[in-house]
Amino acid sequence: MHRRTAARRLERLVALVVCGLALAMSLAAAPAGAAAGGPVLDQDFPDPDLLAVNGTYHAYATNAYGRNIQHATSRDLVDWTVDEADVLPVLGAWASVEPRGKVWAPEVFDNGDGYTLQYTARDRASGKQCIGAALSSSPDGPFRPVGDGPLVCPVAQDGAIDAGSYTEDGRRYVLWKNDANCCSKGETWLHLQQTTPDGARTTGEPVRLVKQDRDWEGELVEAPTLVKRAGHYVLFYSADAYVDERYKTSYAVADRLTGPYTKAAAPLMTTASFSGTVVGPGGQDVVTGPDGRDRIVFHGWRGDGARHRAMYVADLGFANGLPVVRGSKVLYQAENARVHNALVRDAVGAGDGRAVGHIDHPDSYVEFAVFAASAGAHTLSVRFGNGSLDGAGSPAAASHRLSVNGRDAGVVAYPHTGWDRWDTVQAALTLRDGWNTVRLAKGELYTELDSIDVA
C-alpha cells in the first residue's frame, strides 16, 4: 500500500508539471552557444556524454570522421577543442568492424582506478548491437577493450544499446535499452543492472524501468540518463525516430531506484518546444557546470537545415525534483492555474477542451506559477479568444493587465478573433531565478484564456 500511495503521489506531481502549476523554462542570461543561441560544437557529434575531470570537461560522441568514438574538451562548456585521435581505436574481439558506423553512444566515467568507456557496437556472433567496455588510465584515452565478450548482449531481446552509468551507496549500475525497434519491432525497455565498480562486468539481473507506451514515443525509448534531485530519481530518455524532427527527450520520476517510474505526460524537449531552432533534440546527458548548476547536454540538427547532429548545452533546473530546460517551452493550461472570480468552461478548440472565461470583474484574474532556471528576460505567449464588441456593435480589441510577482508589467493586448476562435499573442516579461507568479487580470473589454507558455 505504501508503494502504491507513493506512486500515486508522484503521478499527481508529474501531472502538475504538465498542467503548468509547477514548471516553466528561462531563456535569460543565456551563455554564448547555449541552446537558445546555437550549438556549442557545430559538427556531427551525436549522443554526447560528458565527464568533468580537474576543471576540464571531456565530451565523447558516436562515430564520425573516421573515429569510433569522438572526443572533445572544454573548460567552460562553451568553447571546445576537438581531439583528432580516436579514443577507442580498437574494438573488443567480439565486435565487428563492418559495416562501418555501428559504434554508438559512449558512456565514460571515473571508476576510481582510471576511466571506463562503455560503447555500443555490432556483435560478431549474433549480428545484433551490444554493449562493450574499455578501460584507460586517462580520460583522453586511448581506451582498450576488456572482457572476452560484450558487457550486455541480450540476443533474444534484439541486443542492447545506449549505456548509461549510475552510482549509489558504493554500487555501480549500467542502464541500457533493448534494441527491439531494430528488428522484431517489439517492446523497447530501459533497464538497470548492477556491475562491478569498474563497470566492466555485470553482477546482477537487469530490472525493467520504462518502455514505450505513449503515442508520441513512437516505437522506441532509448538513451537513458539517471540523476537524483530533491529526493526523486529522474530518468531522462529519448524517444521516437532519431532521424528527423520527431526525435525528442522526456523523463520519468520515482521514489525508489528500481521504480515504479511515472512518466511526464508530455515531452521535455521537442522540435516544437524549441520553436524549430533545434530539430530532434535527444541523446542527452546531465553535467554540473563551472558555476555549480546543472546543464543538460544533447544533440540536434540546426533549424536552418544543416544535416549534422550538433551538440547543444542548456541550463537545467529542478523544481521539486522535476526538470525544466531553458529555451524549451512548457505549456500551462489556464484552467489548471489559480482562477479568481472567473469561470472554467468547456470550450471548443481549446487545449484539453476547456478554457477560462468570465474574467469580467475588477478583481478577476488567472494566475500561473512559473519556475525559471535562471533570471532575466522572457517571452510570454498567450492563447486567447476575444469576441468583444464596442459600443457600436463592431469587433473590438481587448486586453488583460499583466503582473509578475505582484508587480505591474503592463498589458497584454488581444485583437478580435471571435469566441472559441483561438489565436496567440506575445508579450515581454522578466522573471527571477526560481518560482514566479504571472497574473493576467481584467483589462479592457473581455477575453478568454486557453493557455500560456514562457520561453
C-alpha positions in Angstrom: 0.0 0.0 0.0 2.8 2.4 0.8 4.4 1.9 -2.6 1.1 2.4 -4.4 0.5 5.6 -2.4 4.0 6.9 -3.2 3.4 6.1 -6.9 0.1 8.0 -6.9 1.8 11.0 -5.2 4.4 11.0 -8.0 1.7 10.8 -10.6 0.0 13.8 -9.2 3.3 15.7 -9.0 4.1 15.0 -12.6 0.6 15.9 -13.7 1.1 19.3 -12.0 4.1 19.9 -14.2 2.2 19.2 -17.4 -0.8 21.3 -16.2 1.6 24.3 -15.8 1.3 24.7 -12.0 4.9 23.8 -11.4 7.4 24.5 -14.1 8.5 26.8 -16.9 11.8 27.5 -18.6 14.1 30.5 -18.8 15.9 32.0 -21.8 17.5 34.6 -19.7 21.2 35.2 -19.2 22.0 32.7 -21.9 25.7 31.8 -22.1 27.2 32.0 -25.5 26.4 28.9 -27.5 23.6 27.7 -25.3 20.5 26.1 -26.8 18.8 29.4 -27.4 21.8 30.8 -29.2 23.0 27.8 -31.2 25.2 24.7 -30.8 28.4 24.8 -28.8 30.0 22.2 -31.1 28.8 22.7 -34.6 29.8 19.4 -36.3 28.4 15.9 -36.3 28.7 15.0 -32.6 25.7 12.7 -31.8 24.8 11.2 -28.4 27.1 13.3 -26.3 28.4 12.1 -23.0 30.2 14.5 -20.6 32.7 13.9 -17.8 34.4 16.6 -15.7 38.0 16.0 -14.6 40.0 18.6 -12.7 38.2 21.5 -14.2 38.2 20.1 -17.8 35.1 18.8 -19.5 35.5 15.8 -21.7 32.8 15.1 -24.3 32.5 11.8 -26.1 30.3 11.1 -29.1 29.1 8.5 -31.6 31.4 7.6 -34.5 32.1 10.2 -37.2 35.0 11.5 -39.3 36.7 8.0 -39.3 36.8 7.7 -35.4 34.9 5.0 -33.5 34.4 7.4 -30.6 34.9 11.2 -30.8 36.4 13.3 -28.1 36.5 17.0 -27.3 37.5 19.1 -24.3 36.4 22.4 -22.8 37.0 24.5 -19.7 33.6 26.3 -19.7 31.1 24.1 -21.7 31.1 26.8 -24.4 34.4 26.7 -26.3 35.5 23.2 -27.4 38.7 21.7 -28.8 38.2 18.5 -30.9 40.6 15.7 -30.4 41.9 14.5 -33.8 42.6 11.0 -32.3 40.2 8.1 -31.9 39.9 7.4 -28.2 38.7 3.9 -28.9 41.0 2.9 -31.8 40.3 -0.9 -31.4 37.0 -2.6 -30.6 36.6 -5.7 -28.5 37.3 -9.0 -30.2 33.5 -9.8 -30.0 32.7 -6.7 -32.2 32.7 -6.5 -35.9 34.3 -3.5 -37.7 31.9 -3.9 -40.6 29.6 -2.4 -41.5 31.2 0.9 -40.6 29.3 3.4 -38.5 27.9 0.9 -35.9 29.9 2.2 -32.9 27.5 4.4 -30.9 26.6 6.2 -27.7 29.6 6.2 -25.4 29.4 6.4 -21.7 32.6 7.4 -19.8 33.1 7.6 -16.0 35.8 7.7 -13.4 36.0 4.2 -11.9 38.3 5.1 -9.0 41.4 3.5 -10.6 41.1 5.0 -14.0 38.3 5.5 -16.5 35.8 3.3 -18.1 34.2 3.7 -21.6 31.0 1.7 -22.3 30.1 1.7 -26.0 27.7 0.1 -28.5 29.0 -2.0 -31.4 27.9 -4.8 -33.7 28.2 -8.3 -32.1 30.0 -10.5 -34.5 28.3 -13.7 -33.4 24.6 -12.6 -33.3 24.6 -9.6 -35.7 22.9 -7.5 -33.0 24.1 -4.3 -31.5 25.5 -4.9 -28.0 27.4 -3.0 -25.3 31.1 -3.5 -24.5 33.6 -2.0 -22.1 37.1 -0.5 -22.4 39.5 1.0 -19.8 42.1 3.8 -19.8 44.3 5.5 -17.2 43.3 8.9 -18.7 40.1 10.5 -19.8 41.9 11.4 -23.0 42.3 7.6 -23.8 43.2 5.6 -25.6 40.6 3.1 -24.2 41.4 -0.6 -24.5 38.7 -3.2 -24.6 38.3 -5.6 -21.7 36.5 -8.9 -21.4 36.1 -11.9 -23.6 32.7 -10.7 -24.9 30.2 -7.9 -24.6 29.1 -6.4 -21.3 25.4 -6.6 -22.2 24.1 -8.6 -25.1 20.5 -9.9 -24.7 20.3 -11.5 -28.2 16.7 -12.8 -27.5 15.7 -9.1 -26.9 17.4 -8.0 -30.2 20.6 -6.8 -28.4 21.3 -3.7 -26.3 22.4 -0.1 -26.9 22.9 3.2 -25.2 24.7 2.5 -22.0 24.3 5.0 -19.1 26.0 4.9 -15.7 24.7 5.5 -12.2 26.2 5.0 -8.8 24.6 4.9 -5.3 25.8 3.7 -1.9 29.0 2.4 -3.4 27.2 0.3 -6.1 27.6 1.0 -9.8 24.9 0.3 -12.3 24.6 0.3 -16.1 21.4 1.5 -17.8 20.6 0.2 -21.3 17.9 -0.3 -23.8 17.0 -3.5 -25.6 17.1 -2.8 -29.3 13.7 -4.3 -30.4 12.8 -1.5 -32.8 15.8 -2.5 -34.9 14.5 -6.0 -35.6 11.4 -7.6 -34.1 9.6 -4.3 -33.7 8.6 -5.4 -30.2 8.8 -3.5 -26.9 11.8 -1.4 -26.1 12.6 -1.2 -22.4 15.1 0.8 -20.4 16.9 -1.4 -17.9 19.0 -1.0 -14.8 21.7 -3.6 -14.0 24.4 -3.7 -11.3 28.0 -4.0 -12.4 31.4 -4.3 -10.9 32.9 -1.0 -9.6 34.8 -0.5 -12.9 31.6 -1.2 -15.0 33.4 -3.9 -17.0 31.2 -6.8 -15.8 27.6 -7.2 -14.8 26.9 -8.7 -11.3 23.1 -8.6 -11.1 20.0 -9.2 -13.1 18.5 -6.4 -15.2 15.5 -4.6 -13.9 13.0 -3.1 -16.3 12.2 0.6 -15.7 10.0 2.0 -18.5 9.0 1.1 -22.1 7.5 2.9 -25.0 3.7 3.3 -24.2 2.8 6.9 -25.3 1.7 7.8 -28.8 4.4 10.5 -29.0 7.1 8.0 -28.2 6.7 6.2 -31.5 8.2 2.7 -31.5 11.0 3.3 -29.0 12.5 4.8 -25.9 16.3 4.9 -25.6 19.4 6.9 -24.3 18.7 6.6 -20.5 20.3 9.2 -18.2 19.6 8.9 -14.4 20.1 11.5 -11.7 18.7 12.1 -8.3 17.3 15.5 -7.3 15.3 16.6 -4.3 14.7 13.0 -3.3 13.4 11.9 -6.7 15.1 9.7 -9.2 14.8 11.4 -12.6 15.2 9.2 -15.6 15.8 11.2 -18.8 15.3 9.4 -22.1 14.9 10.0 -25.8 12.0 8.7 -27.9 10.6 8.2 -31.4 12.5 8.1 -34.7 16.0 9.6 -34.3 16.3 10.6 -38.0 14.0 13.6 -38.1 12.1 16.2 -36.1 10.1 13.5 -34.3 13.1 12.7 -32.0 12.6 14.2 -28.5 13.6 14.0 -24.9 11.3 13.3 -21.9 11.6 12.0 -18.4 10.1 9.8 -15.7 10.4 10.0 -11.9 10.4 7.6 -9.0 10.9 7.5 -5.2 12.9 4.3 -5.4 15.9 3.5 -7.7 14.1 0.5 -9.3 10.8 2.3 -9.6 7.9 2.3 -10.3 8.7 5.3 -12.6 6.0 7.7 -13.5 6.4 9.4 -16.9 5.7 13.0 -17.7 2.6 13.3 -19.8 4.4 15.4 -22.4 8.0 15.6 -23.6 10.6 17.8 -22.1 12.3 18.9 -25.3 11.0 18.7 -28.8 11.5 20.4 -32.1 8.3 22.4 -31.4 9.3 23.3 -27.9 12.5 25.0 -29.3 10.3 26.7 -32.0 12.3 24.8 -34.7 15.6 26.3 -33.8 16.8 22.8 -32.6 15.4 19.8 -34.6 15.2 16.4 -32.9 16.8 17.2 -29.5 17.9 13.9 -27.9 20.8 11.7 -26.8 21.0 13.8 -23.6 23.4 13.8 -20.6 23.4 15.9 -17.4 26.5 17.6 -16.1 27.4 20.2 -13.4 28.6 23.5 -14.9 31.5 25.6 -13.7 29.1 27.6 -11.6 27.9 24.5 -9.8 24.5 24.5 -11.6 23.1 21.7 -13.7 23.3 21.7 -17.5 21.6 19.4 -20.0 23.8 18.4 -23.0 22.2 17.0 -26.1 22.4 16.7 -29.9 20.1 18.1 -32.5 20.0 19.3 -36.1 20.2 23.1 -36.5 16.9 24.7 -37.5 18.4 26.1 -40.7 18.6 22.7 -42.4 22.2 21.7 -41.7 22.3 17.9 -41.8 24.6 17.1 -38.9 23.7 16.5 -35.3 25.5 19.2 -33.4 26.0 19.4 -29.6 23.9 21.9 -27.5 24.2 22.9 -23.8 21.3 24.4 -21.9 20.6 25.4 -18.3 18.7 22.7 -16.4 16.7 23.5 -13.3 14.8 21.2 -10.9 11.6 22.4 -9.2 10.6 19.9 -6.5 12.8 17.4 -8.2 11.3 17.9 -11.7 13.2 19.2 -14.6 12.9 22.5 -16.6 15.2 23.3 -19.6 16.0 26.8 -20.5 14.8 27.5 -24.0 12.3 24.7 -24.2 8.7 25.9 -24.0 6.3 24.4 -21.4 2.5 24.7 -21.8 0.3 26.0 -18.9 -3.4 25.3 -19.3 -5.4 28.2 -17.8 -8.0 26.0 -16.2 -5.3 24.5 -14.0 -4.0 27.8 -12.8 -5.3 29.9 -9.9 -8.7 31.3 -11.1 -10.2 34.1 -9.1 -13.8 35.4 -9.8 -13.8 33.8 -13.2 -15.2 30.5 -14.6 -13.7 27.5 -16.2 -15.9 26.3 -19.1 -15.9 23.7 -21.8 -14.6 25.4 -24.9 -14.5 24.1 -28.5 -11.0 24.2 -29.9 -9.2 24.9 -26.6 -6.5 22.7 -25.3 -7.9 19.9 -23.2 -11.3 21.2 -24.3 -11.5 23.8 -21.5 -10.7 27.5 -21.1 -11.2 30.3 -18.5 -13.9 32.8 -19.3 -15.9 35.5 -17.5 -12.7 37.3 -16.5 -15.1 40.2 -16.3 -14.9 41.8 -12.9 -12.4 44.3 -11.5 -10.9 41.6 -9.3 -11.0 38.8 -11.8 -7.6 37.1 -12.7 -5.9 33.9 -13.7 -2.5 33.4 -12.0 0.1 30.9 -13.1 3.0 29.5 -11.0 6.2 29.5 -13.1 9.6 28.2 -12.3 12.6 29.7 -14.2 16.0 28.1 -14.4 17.7 31.5 -14.5 16.7 35.1 -14.1 16.1 37.7 -16.8 14.0 38.5 -19.9 11.5 36.0 -21.2 8.7 35.9 -23.8 5.2 35.1 -22.7 2.9 33.6 -25.3 -0.9 33.7 -24.5 -3.5 31.7 -26.4 -6.8 33.6 -26.2 -10.2 34.1 -27.7 -11.7 37.6 -27.9 -15.2 38.1 -29.1 -15.6 41.6 -27.7 -17.8 44.3 -29.4 -17.6 48.0 -29.0 -20.5 50.3 -28.2 -21.5 50.4 -31.9 -21.5 46.6 -32.1 -18.3 46.3 -34.1 -15.5 43.8 -33.4 -13.1 45.4 -30.8 -9.6 44.8 -29.4 -9.3 43.9 -25.7 -6.6 43.5 -23.1 -5.5 42.0 -19.7 -3.4 43.6 -17.1 -0.1 41.7 -16.7 1.7 41.5 -13.4 4.8 39.4 -12.4 5.5 38.5 -8.8 2.9 41.1 -7.7 4.4 44.0 -9.7 2.8 45.7 -12.7 4.2 44.5 -16.0 2.0 46.4 -18.4 -0.8 45.0 -20.5 -1.3 42.1 -23.0 -3.4 43.3 -26.0 -5.7 41.0 -27.9 -7.1 41.6 -31.4 -10.6 40.4 -32.1 -10.9 36.7 -33.0 -14.5 35.8 -32.1 -15.5 33.4 -29.3 -14.0 29.9 -29.4 -11.6 31.1 -32.1 -8.2 30.9 -30.6 -5.1 32.9 -31.5 -1.7 33.7 -29.8 -0.1 36.9 -28.9 3.3 37.5 -27.2 4.5 39.9 -24.5 7.8 40.5 -22.8 8.3 39.9 -19.1 11.1 39.5 -16.6 11.4 36.5 -14.3 13.6 35.9 -11.3 15.5 32.7 -10.7 13.2 30.0 -9.2 9.5 30.5 -8.6 7.4 33.3 -10.1 3.8 34.2 -10.3 2.4 35.5 -13.7 -1.1 37.0 -13.4 -3.4 38.1 -16.2 -6.2 40.2 -14.8 -9.3 42.1 -16.1 -8.4 44.8 -18.5 -10.3 46.4 -21.4 -13.4 44.6 -22.6 -13.4 40.8 -22.4 -11.0 38.0 -23.4 -11.0 34.3 -22.5 -7.7 32.3 -21.8 -6.8 28.9 -23.1 -3.2 28.6 -22.1 0.2 30.3 -21.9 3.8 29.3 -22.5 7.0 31.0 -21.4 10.3 30.9 -23.3 
